[in-house]
Amino acid sequence: MSSLVKNSFREITVNHSLWKHEFLTRCRTSNLCLQDVQILAVQMYKFSKEFNRILASILSCCQDEATQLVILENLFDEMGQGDVNQSHPELFRRFTRALGIDDKTLAALPTAPETLALIETYLRIPHQYGYLAALGAVCYASEGIVSSLYTQLYTGIVGSAPFPKEALIFFEVHIDVDDSHAAKLAAVIEPHIVAMSEEDIKVKLAIVEAMDARVQFFNGIQRQISKYSQYSFFPDSLLLLNS
């Protein structure tokens, strides 16, 4: 994969409208309140806990052994490298507990339609476009943007209320680690992509669809924030948001 092709993939994400989203602008300017963060956290968790299934879905479509190993290494990291207490869903639950949302409530809260659409987009892509395109979506529209995206979210989160360092480890891990995941994924995609080939087009389509779905995810966050302003915040009011 030439640098021209790599850059064409990156340009899709860099120039995407996601970065101009009102919610991210509010994060960058530390203009979130605690209720905003609670709503964000619930929906982020609903997506994050499905990421293992997304990787497994790609793995199920992949026949290349070297690529299977890279996917498995990524999946192993997501699962805490065998330590359930260090799995990424568990790290995220430390954050939601610090927000006053217990695990039982978190599990009971519904997945917003926009969040469900984001999950379903990632689960659909490997079956629609093939494993290379799905890896491209994860590489460039997920792992490749997570450091920047989560840095912006982190700014908004810590500006909303004081949190113990332990509660924020999920974000710190993703800000520090996912660039290496992206590099490894790019390396396995590289030998298979030629500019303007069918696979090149499929990867670009997958990246765009994943980025567009991420915009809709944040649209959902904004929709719920507008809706919760009708209620005094307490856990049951979160249930109302998705009704």
N, C-alpha and C positions, 0 to 999 in steps of 0.2 A: 504494500500500500504506500503510494508516494506521499510526500509531505503535502502535495496539492490536494489529494483525496482526504487526508487527515484534517487538513485545514477546512475543507468544505464541510466536513461533519461538525467541526467545532464552531464554524461560523453560524450554523443553524441554531446552535444553543446560545452563542454569545449575542446574536442579533435578535433573539426571540423576544416577543412582547412580555414574556414572563417577568423580566427584570424591571419593567415599568409598572407592574401591578401595584395597585393602591396599598394592598396589605404589606407588601415588601417595603414600600416607601415608608409606611408607618413604622415598620421594624427598624429600618436604617436610621430613622430620626427619633428612636426610642419613644414612640407615641402609642404604646399599647398599655391597656390597663390589665389588671389581673384576670378579669373575666374574659378578655380577649385571648389571653394565653391559655386559660382553661379550655376554651372551645378549640383553639388550635391544637392543644395537646391531645385531646380525645381523638380528633380525626387523624392527626399524625400517627398516633398509636395504631389506629385501625388499619392504616396503610403499612406501617413498619412491620407489624406482626405478620403480614402476608408476604413479606419480601422473600422469606425462605421458600414459600410455595412458588413464587415467581421464578426464582433460580432453579427450583426443581422442575418446573414446567419447561424451562429452556433445556435443562439436562436431558429430559425425556425425549427431546427432539434432536439431540446431538449425537452423531455417530463417530465423531473424531475423538480419539482417546486423549490426545494432548489437551484438547479444549475441555473435555470432561474433567480433567484434573484441575484446571484453572477454576472452573465453575464450582467444583467440590471444595477447593481451598477457600473460595469466597463464602460458600455456604457454611463451611466449618468455622470461619471467623464470625459469621452472623450468629452461630449457635454457641458462641463463647468458647470455641475450641475444646468442646467437651465438658465445660463447666457450666451447668445450668444457671448458676448465679451470675455468670458473666455474659449470658446470652443477650443479644441486643434488645429483644422484647422485655427482658427483665430489667436491663439498664433503663429502658424507657419508663417502666413502671415505678422506678425510684423517683423519677421526675413527677409523674402524675400523683404519686402519694404525697410528695412535697407540696403539690397544689391542692391537697385536701380531697383528692378523689381516690377512694379505696379501690382495691382490685375488683371487688364484687360489683361496685357501681360502674367501674370502667367497662367491665365485660357486658353489663346490661345495657349500656348506652348504645343507641343504634348507629350504624355506619351511615353517614350522609350520602345522598345519591351521587354527589360529585366525587366523593371519596371512593365509593363503590365503582364508579366509572373509571377512575384512575387505576384501581386494582385490576378491573376487567380488561382494560387496555393492555396492561403488561402481560396478563395471562393469555390474551388472544394473539398477540404479536408473533410468538414463535410458531404457532399453528398456521397463521395466515401468511407470514413472510419467511419463515424458516429460522433456524437457530442463529445464523450469523446476524440477521437483521435484529433479532431479539437481543443478542449480545451488544450490538451497536446501540440500541436504545438504553440498555443498562449502563453501558460504558460512557456514552456521551450525554444522555439525558437524565442519568441518575447519579452513578458514581462520579462522573466527570464534573457535575455541577454541585455536588453535595457540599463540598468545602465552602464554596462561595455562598450557596443558598443557606446553609446552616449557620454560617458566620453572621449573615443578616438576621436570621431568626433569633440567634443567640443574643444579638444586640438588643432586639426588641424585648426578649424574655427577661434578661437581667435588668433592663430598664423599668420593668413593670413592678418588681418587688425583689427583696433580698432572698436569695436561695443559698442553701449550703452547697459547697462544691460537689459533694457526693451526688446531689440531685441532678447535676448538669453533666455528668460523665458521658451520657449518651451522645450529647452534642460534641463534646471534646473529642471523643473517639472518632466520630465521623468527620470532623473537621481535619483531624490529623491523619486518618488512615485511608480514606477512600480515594485519594489521588493515586496511591499505589495499586489499589484494586483496578482503577481505570487504566493504568499503564499496562497491567498484566492482560486485561481484556483486549486492549488495543493491539497488543503483541500477537494474540492468537487470531484476531480478525485480519490482521495485516496481510498475511500471505494469500488471502482469498479474494481480495478486492482489487478490481481494475476500474479506473475512471470510466464512467458512462456505461459500465456493464449492468446487467440485470441486478446483480447482487448490490452494486453501488446504489442503484435506484431504490431497492428494497430497504437498505439501511437508512437512507435519507427519509423515506416515508415513515419508517418506524420511529426515528428520532423526532420528526415533526409531530407525529401522533402522540408520542409520550410527553413532549413539551406542551402541546395543546391541552392534554388531559391534566397536566400539572396546573395550568392556568385555571382550568375549571375547578380544580381542587380548592384553590385560593378564592375563587368566586364563591364557592360553597362556604368557606370560612367567613367571608364578608357577609353573605346572606344570613348566616346564623348569628353573627354579631349584631346585625340590624334587628333580628328577631328577638334576641335575648334582652335587648334594651326595654322590652315591654314587661319584663319580669324582674323581681329581685332575685339575685343569683343564689341558688342552692341546688344541690345535685338533681332534684326532680325537675328543675326548670330546664336542665340540659335535655331531659327526655322530651320536653315539649318542643325543643328546637327542630327536631327532625319529624315532627308529626305533620 
